[in-house]
Amino acid sequence: MSGATLTPNTTATRWLWGMALLCVAAVGAALAAQYVWDMRPCPWCVLQRAIYLLIAVLCVAGACLKSRAARAVPVVLGLLLALSGAASALYQHLVAAASSSCNLTLADKIVSALSLDSLLPSVFSATASCADAAV
């Protein structure tokens, strides 16, 4: 197979696996920042972690599907989640970081509604205010 041209299906599969790996690595970097350098996460940071992990799951699902039509569903959902993640990062940086408190914001409500903070508190528990997390 050396020297062979990759088929679109193989190329797309590699891209999806690569994106899944990058998403998991980003959350790993966030956890390293939290536990090694004591950079505690705010609710918006925690929401972004959840978004990254959900994108990774969708990428893995898309990579496992052989049909281009079936693969489109997780890919489109992943793209929409990526846009929502970018929007939450912008909101955190431009609006929430200027606030002394971000308690009970949309991010808090989503994380609590999904019970992420109680299911896996070491990853999804917000322990800083938005102003504290603005580093």
BADO-148158 format. One record per residue (C-alpha): residue in three letters; residue number from 0; x, y, z. Coordinates in nm, 2 decimals, padded with zeros to 4 digits, always signed. Layout:
BEGIN
[r ALA NUM [X Y Z]]
...
//
This chain:
BEGIN
[r MET 0 [+00.00 +00.00 +00.00]]
[r SER 1 [+00.30 +00.23 +00.01]]
[r GLY 2 [+00.28 +00.49 -00.26]]
[r ALA 3 [-00.09 +00.43 -00.31]]
[r THR 4 [-00.32 +00.73 -00.33]]
[r LEU 5 [-00.55 +00.76 -00.03]]
[r THR 6 [-00.92 +00.72 -00.11]]
[r PRO 7 [-01.14 +01.00 +00.01]]
[r ASN 8 [-01.29 +00.76 +00.27]]
[r THR 9 [-00.95 +00.68 +00.41]]
[r THR 10 [-00.85 +01.05 +00.41]]
[r ALA 11 [-01.17 +01.15 +00.59]]
[r THR 12 [-01.12 +00.87 +00.84]]
[r ARG 13 [-00.77 +00.99 +00.92]]
[r TRP 14 [-00.89 +01.34 +00.96]]
[r LEU 15 [-01.16 +01.24 +01.19]]
[r TRP 16 [-00.93 +01.03 +01.41]]
[r GLY 17 [-00.68 +01.31 +01.41]]
[r MET 18 [-00.95 +01.56 +01.52]]
[r ALA 19 [-01.07 +01.33 +01.80]]
[r LEU 20 [-00.71 +01.30 +01.92]]
[r LEU 21 [-00.66 +01.67 +01.92]]
[r CYS 22 [-00.98 +01.73 +02.11]]
[r VAL 23 [-00.88 +01.48 +02.38]]
[r ALA 24 [-00.53 +01.63 +02.39]]
[r ALA 25 [-00.68 +01.98 +02.44]]
[r VAL 26 [-00.88 +01.86 +02.74]]
[r GLY 27 [-00.57 +01.68 +02.87]]
[r ALA 28 [-00.38 +02.01 +02.84]]
[r ALA 29 [-00.65 +02.19 +03.03]]
[r LEU 30 [-00.64 +01.93 +03.30]]
[r ALA 31 [-00.26 +01.96 +03.32]]
[r ALA 32 [-00.29 +02.34 +03.35]]
[r GLN 33 [-00.55 +02.28 +03.63]]
[r TYR 34 [-00.36 +02.02 +03.83]]
[r VAL 35 [+00.01 +02.11 +03.75]]
[r TRP 36 [-00.01 +02.49 +03.74]]
[r ASP 37 [-00.32 +02.54 +03.96]]
[r MET 38 [-00.51 +02.72 +03.68]]
[r ARG 39 [-00.86 +02.66 +03.82]]
[r PRO 40 [-01.14 +02.64 +03.56]]
[r CYS 41 [-01.45 +02.87 +03.55]]
[r PRO 42 [-01.79 +02.74 +03.43]]
[r TRP 43 [-01.71 +02.85 +03.07]]
[r CYS 44 [-01.38 +02.66 +03.07]]
[r VAL 45 [-01.57 +02.35 +03.20]]
[r LEU 46 [-01.83 +02.38 +02.93]]
[r GLN 47 [-01.56 +02.40 +02.66]]
[r ARG 48 [-01.41 +02.08 +02.80]]
[r ALA 49 [-01.74 +01.91 +02.76]]
[r ILE 50 [-01.78 +02.04 +02.40]]
[r TYR 51 [-01.43 +01.92 +02.31]]
[r LEU 52 [-01.50 +01.57 +02.44]]
[r LEU 53 [-01.84 +01.56 +02.26]]
[r ILE 54 [-01.67 +01.66 +01.94]]
[r ALA 55 [-01.42 +01.38 +01.99]]
[r VAL 56 [-01.70 +01.13 +02.03]]
[r LEU 57 [-01.87 +01.25 +01.72]]
[r CYS 58 [-01.54 +01.23 +01.52]]
[r VAL 59 [-01.49 +00.87 +01.64]]
[r ALA 60 [-01.84 +00.79 +01.54]]
[r GLY 61 [-01.79 +00.95 +01.20]]
[r ALA 62 [-01.46 +00.77 +01.15]]
[r CYS 63 [-01.63 +00.43 +01.22]]
[r LEU 64 [-01.90 +00.49 +00.96]]
[r LYS 65 [-01.82 +00.38 +00.61]]
[r SER 66 [-02.10 +00.56 +00.42]]
[r ARG 67 [-02.03 +00.92 +00.32]]
[r ALA 68 [-02.40 +01.00 +00.38]]
[r ALA 69 [-02.40 +00.84 +00.73]]
[r ARG 70 [-02.07 +01.01 +00.81]]
[r ALA 71 [-02.22 +01.35 +00.73]]
[r VAL 72 [-02.44 +01.35 +01.04]]
[r PRO 73 [-02.17 +01.33 +01.31]]
[r VAL 74 [-01.94 +01.56 +01.10]]
[r VAL 75 [-02.21 +01.83 +01.08]]
[r LEU 76 [-02.30 +01.80 +01.45]]
[r GLY 77 [-01.92 +01.82 +01.53]]
[r LEU 78 [-01.89 +02.14 +01.32]]
[r LEU 79 [-02.19 +02.29 +01.50]]
[r LEU 80 [-02.04 +02.20 +01.83]]
[r ALA 81 [-01.71 +02.36 +01.72]]
[r LEU 82 [-01.89 +02.68 +01.64]]
[r SER 83 [-02.06 +02.67 +01.98]]
[r GLY 84 [-01.72 +02.61 +02.15]]
[r ALA 85 [-01.57 +02.91 +01.97]]
[r ALA 86 [-01.87 +03.12 +02.07]]
[r SER 87 [-01.83 +03.02 +02.44]]
[r ALA 88 [-01.46 +03.09 +02.43]]
[r LEU 89 [-01.52 +03.43 +02.28]]
[r TYR 90 [-01.79 +03.50 +02.54]]
[r GLN 91 [-01.57 +03.39 +02.82]]
[r HIS 92 [-01.28 +03.61 +02.70]]
[r LEU 93 [-01.48 +03.92 +02.60]]
[r VAL 94 [-01.77 +03.93 +02.85]]
[r ALA 95 [-01.74 +03.68 +03.14]]
[r ALA 96 [-01.38 +03.76 +03.22]]
[r ALA 97 [-01.47 +04.12 +03.29]]
[r SER 98 [-01.73 +04.00 +03.54]]
[r SER 99 [-01.64 +03.94 +03.91]]
[r SER 100 [-01.88 +03.64 +03.92]]
[r CYS 101 [-02.01 +03.40 +03.66]]
[r ASN 102 [-02.22 +03.20 +03.89]]
[r LEU 103 [-02.54 +03.05 +03.74]]
[r THR 104 [-02.46 +03.16 +03.39]]
[r LEU 105 [-02.57 +02.96 +03.09]]
[r ALA 106 [-02.24 +02.75 +03.11]]
[r ASP 107 [-02.32 +02.67 +03.48]]
[r LYS 108 [-02.67 +02.57 +03.39]]
[r ILE 109 [-02.57 +02.34 +03.10]]
[r VAL 110 [-02.30 +02.16 +03.31]]
[r SER 111 [-02.54 +02.12 +03.60]]
[r ALA 112 [-02.83 +02.00 +03.38]]
[r LEU 113 [-02.60 +01.74 +03.23]]
[r SER 114 [-02.48 +01.64 +03.58]]
[r LEU 115 [-02.12 +01.66 +03.45]]
[r ASP 116 [-02.00 +01.82 +03.77]]
[r SER 117 [-02.13 +01.54 +03.98]]
[r LEU 118 [-02.04 +01.26 +03.74]]
[r LEU 119 [-01.68 +01.35 +03.70]]
[r PRO 120 [-01.60 +01.65 +03.93]]
[r SER 121 [-01.22 +01.63 +03.87]]
[r VAL 122 [-01.28 +01.72 +03.51]]
[r PHE 123 [-01.61 +01.92 +03.51]]
[r SER 124 [-01.62 +02.10 +03.84]]
[r ALA 125 [-01.58 +02.48 +03.81]]
[r THR 126 [-01.36 +02.60 +04.09]]
[r ALA 127 [-01.29 +02.96 +03.98]]
[r SER 128 [-01.48 +03.27 +03.89]]
[r CYS 129 [-01.46 +03.40 +03.54]]
[r ALA 130 [-01.24 +03.69 +03.65]]
[r ASP 131 [-01.00 +03.45 +03.82]]
[r ALA 132 [-00.98 +03.23 +03.52]]
[r ALA 133 [-00.89 +03.52 +03.29]]
[r VAL 134 [-00.52 +03.44 +03.26]]
//
